[in-house]
């Protein structure tokens, strides 16, 4: 039986690894299984606790249905139960989300990462009902709430979790949208039922308040700084934790108000960093502003230095 106690550490939010033709609007098979296998094997070997596919950074919004199936089937097979794999099943409507969840169950995924269907804003009542319905329909799948109010157009307030904890297989949540007081109130309700993965920049002090781990896109630049952060926080080394959190903060070369570049462009930085190759961006994100590319290149160079700095002495990573 799936359990919230299985989940902790770093949750690496996986890119949708692209082949060399995947940046074309005419491409109908853009998944690079070779790049995927290389990246996932390294990430597991180097210490990720959980891997989740097909979030917003994971490009569920740019994949054809068959591509979505291909990348998730391959990820589950490559991981071979070494770490829990959560298949991203967020969709524009409930029927499509359920269809995707059925596929995730069929291929043997540990669980699913699911946001509320989002084209039009949902009411809180409908959002809660959505999670109750899918929990009942798939009792053997671990369900992780994908809570992203900025993109999914609904905020799940703390009181609604009084209902959600009644769903035994609703065991986790990816979240980064609550202040410390809200988070403490949330833990009063969900402790022992739902493990929360906060943003990497929240892990100190949210671990002390009950977070099971943190989610990260940056892990695919090379996880060493994040593994060091996790160890520092869990061991109570607050000074080192603060140092690392400041060190991994983004390089500010120039900023753009376009929200899509915040996550989509991270794939560019990951490619520059060299730990793994996520491949090119898919349409319609082909024309990258010069300032965005410059910022990602600077971040990749900084991250390379941080990997060296925070690598345990004498330890070689799977990338070497």
C-alpha positions in Angstrom: 0.0 0.0 0.0 1.3 3.4 -0.9 2.1 5.7 2.1 3.2 9.2 2.9 6.0 7.7 5.0 7.6 6.5 1.8 8.2 10.0 0.6 11.0 12.3 1.6 14.2 14.0 0.4 14.6 15.7 -2.9 11.8 15.4 -5.5 13.4 16.0 -8.9 10.9 17.5 -11.3 11.9 15.9 -14.5 12.2 17.7 -17.9 10.6 16.0 -20.9 13.8 14.9 -22.6 13.7 16.0 -26.3 15.3 14.5 -29.3 17.1 16.8 -31.8 14.0 17.1 -34.0 11.7 17.9 -31.1 11.9 21.7 -31.7 10.0 21.4 -34.9 6.3 22.0 -35.2 6.1 19.1 -37.6 7.7 16.6 -35.1 5.3 13.9 -33.9 7.8 11.8 -31.9 9.9 14.2 -29.8 10.9 12.0 -26.9 14.6 11.1 -26.5 14.6 7.8 -24.5 18.4 7.8 -24.6 18.7 11.2 -22.9 15.9 10.3 -20.5 17.7 7.1 -19.5 21.0 8.8 -18.9 19.4 11.6 -16.8 17.1 9.4 -14.7 19.9 6.8 -13.9 22.2 9.6 -12.8 19.6 11.3 -10.7 18.6 8.1 -8.9 22.2 7.0 -8.4 23.1 10.5 -7.0 20.4 10.4 -4.4 17.0 11.8 -5.4 14.3 10.5 -3.2 11.4 10.9 -5.7 11.1 11.7 -9.4 8.0 13.4 -10.9 7.2 13.7 -14.5 5.1 16.0 -16.7 4.6 19.0 -14.5 4.7 22.5 -16.0 8.5 22.3 -16.3 8.0 18.7 -17.5 6.1 20.0 -20.5 2.8 18.1 -20.3 1.4 21.1 -22.1 3.7 20.7 -25.2 3.5 16.9 -25.5 1.3 14.9 -27.9 -0.7 12.2 -26.2 1.5 9.4 -27.5 4.6 11.3 -26.5 3.2 11.7 -23.0 2.6 8.0 -22.9 6.1 7.2 -24.2 8.0 9.4 -21.7 6.1 8.1 -18.7 6.3 4.4 -19.7 10.0 4.8 -20.3 10.6 6.6 -17.0 8.8 3.9 -14.9 10.7 1.2 -16.7 14.1 2.8 -16.3 13.5 3.7 -12.6 12.5 0.0 -12.0 11.1 0.9 -8.6 14.4 2.2 -7.3 12.6 5.4 -6.2 8.9 6.4 -6.3 7.9 7.7 -9.7 4.9 10.1 -9.8 3.5 10.4 -13.3 2.2 13.9 -14.1 -1.5 13.6 -15.1 -2.7 17.2 -15.0 -5.1 18.0 -17.9 -7.6 20.5 -19.0 -10.6 18.4 -17.9 -11.3 15.6 -15.4 -12.0 13.0 -18.0 -8.6 13.4 -19.6 -6.9 13.4 -16.1 -8.7 10.1 -15.3 -7.6 8.6 -18.6 -4.0 9.5 -17.9 -4.2 8.1 -14.4 -5.5 4.8 -15.8 -2.4 4.6 -18.0 -0.1 5.5 -15.0 -1.6 2.6 -13.1 -1.3 0.3 -16.1 2.5 0.9 -16.4 3.1 0.4 -12.7 3.8 3.9 -11.5 4.0 4.4 -7.8 1.7 7.4 -8.0 0.4 10.4 -9.9 1.0 14.1 -9.7 -2.3 15.8 -10.5 -3.4 19.4 -10.6 -7.0 20.6 -10.7 -8.2 20.9 -14.3 -7.5 24.5 -15.0 -8.6 26.1 -18.2 -11.3 27.9 -16.4 -10.9 28.5 -12.6 -12.5 25.8 -10.4 -14.3 26.5 -7.2 -12.7 25.1 -4.1 -15.7 22.7 -3.7 -15.2 21.3 -7.2 -11.5 21.0 -6.6 -12.0 19.0 -3.5 -14.6 16.8 -5.2 -12.1 16.2 -8.0 -9.5 14.8 -5.6 -12.1 12.8 -3.8 -13.4 11.3 -7.0 -10.0 10.3 -8.4 -8.9 8.9 -5.0 -11.9 6.6 -4.9 -11.4 5.6 -8.5 -7.7 4.6 -8.2 -7.3 3.3 -4.6 -4.0 1.6 -5.3 -2.3 4.7 -6.8 -0.5 7.2 -4.6 -2.0 10.7 -5.4 0.1 13.8 -5.1 -1.7 17.1 -5.2 -0.1 19.5 -7.6 -0.9 22.8 -6.0 0.0 25.6 -8.3 -2.5 28.4 -7.9 -0.7 30.7 -10.4 -1.2 28.2 -13.3 -4.2 26.1 -12.1 -6.3 29.1 -11.1 -7.4 27.8 -7.7 -6.0 27.9 -4.3 -6.7 25.1 -1.9 -7.2 26.7 1.5 -6.1 25.0 4.7 -9.6 24.2 5.9 -10.4 22.1 2.9 -7.8 19.5 3.9 -10.2 18.4 6.7 -12.0 16.6 3.8 -8.9 15.7 1.8 -7.2 13.7 4.6 -10.2 11.3 4.5 -8.8 10.0 1.2 -6.3 7.3 2.2 -4.3 7.3 -1.0 -4.0 11.1 -1.2 -0.5 11.0 0.3 1.5 14.0 -0.9 1.4 17.5 -2.1 3.8 19.6 -4.2 3.4 23.1 -2.8 5.1 26.5 -2.5 2.3 28.9 -1.9 1.8 29.1 1.9 3.4 31.4 4.4 4.8 29.8 7.6 1.6 30.3 9.7 -0.5 28.7 7.0 2.0 25.9 6.8 1.8 25.2 10.5 -2.0 25.2 10.5 -1.9 22.8 7.5 0.4 20.4 9.4 -2.1 20.3 12.3 -4.5 18.7 9.8 -2.4 16.6 7.4 0.5 15.3 9.6 0.7 11.5 9.1 -1.6 11.6 6.1 0.0 13.9 3.4 3.7 14.6 2.9 4.4 18.1 1.6 7.3 18.8 -0.7 8.0 22.6 -0.5 10.1 24.7 -2.8 13.9 24.2 -2.4 14.1 27.8 -1.1 11.6 27.0 1.7 13.2 23.8 3.0 14.7 25.8 5.9 12.6 26.5 7.9 9.7 24.5 6.5 11.4 21.2 7.3 11.3 22.2 11.0 7.6 22.9 10.5 6.9 19.5 9.0 7.9 19.4 5.3 8.9 15.9 4.2 11.2 17.2 1.5 11.5 19.7 -1.3 10.9 19.8 -5.0 13.5 21.1 -7.5 13.9 21.8 -11.1 17.5 22.7 -10.5 18.4 19.2 -9.5 19.0 18.4 -13.2 21.8 20.9 -13.2 23.5 18.5 -10.9 22.1 17.6 -7.5 25.2 18.1 -5.2 24.3 21.6 -3.8 20.7 20.4 -3.1 21.9 17.2 -1.4 24.2 19.3 0.7 21.2 21.6 1.5 19.1 18.7 2.5 21.8 17.2 4.7 22.4 20.6 6.4 18.8 21.2 7.2 18.0 17.6 8.4 21.2 17.6 10.6 20.3 21.0 12.1 23.2 22.9 10.6 21.3 26.2 10.1 24.4 28.2 9.2 25.3 25.9 6.3 21.7 25.7 5.2 21.4 29.4 5.0 24.7 29.7 3.1 23.6 27.1 0.5 20.2 28.7 0.1 21.7 32.0 -0.7 24.3 30.4 -3.0 21.7 28.6 -5.1 19.5 31.6 -5.6 19.2 32.6 -9.3 21.7 34.7 -11.1 20.1 38.0 -12.0 21.4 39.2 -15.4 18.1 40.4 -16.7 14.5 39.6 -15.9 11.5 39.1 -18.1 7.9 39.3 -17.0 6.9 36.3 -19.1 6.0 33.5 -16.6 6.7 30.8 -19.1 10.4 31.6 -19.2 10.8 31.0 -15.5 10.4 27.2 -16.0 10.7 26.6 -19.7 14.1 28.4 -19.8 15.4 26.2 -17.0 15.8 23.5 -19.6 18.3 25.8 -21.4 20.3 26.2 -18.2 20.3 22.5 -17.6 21.8 21.9 -21.0 24.5 24.4 -20.4 25.3 22.9 -17.0 26.1 19.5 -18.6 24.9 17.1 -15.9 22.4 15.7 -18.4 21.0 16.8 -21.8 17.3 17.6 -21.7 17.4 18.4 -25.4 16.0 21.5 -27.2 12.8 23.4 -26.3 9.5 22.4 -28.0 7.2 24.7 -29.9 6.0 27.4 -29.3 9.1 28.3 -27.1 11.7 28.2 -29.8 12.6 31.9 -30.0 14.5 32.5 -26.8 15.1 36.1 -25.8 18.8 36.9 -25.6 18.5 38.1 -22.0 16.9 34.8 -21.0 19.6 32.8 -22.7 22.3 34.9 -21.0 20.8 34.5 -17.6 20.6 30.7 -18.0 24.2 30.5 -19.2 25.3 32.5 -16.2 23.2 30.2 -13.8 24.8 27.1 -15.4 28.3 28.4 -14.8 27.5 29.3 -11.2 26.0 25.9 -10.6 29.1 24.1 -11.9 31.1 25.8 -9.3 28.5 25.0 -6.6 28.6 21.3 -7.5 32.3 21.3 -6.9 32.0 23.3 -3.7 29.3 21.2 -2.0 30.3 17.7 -3.3 31.4 15.5 -0.3 35.1 14.9 -0.3 36.2 11.9 -2.1 32.7 11.2 -3.6 32.3 10.9 -7.3 28.8 11.3 -8.9 27.1 9.2 -11.5 27.8 12.0 -14.0 31.6 11.4 -13.8 
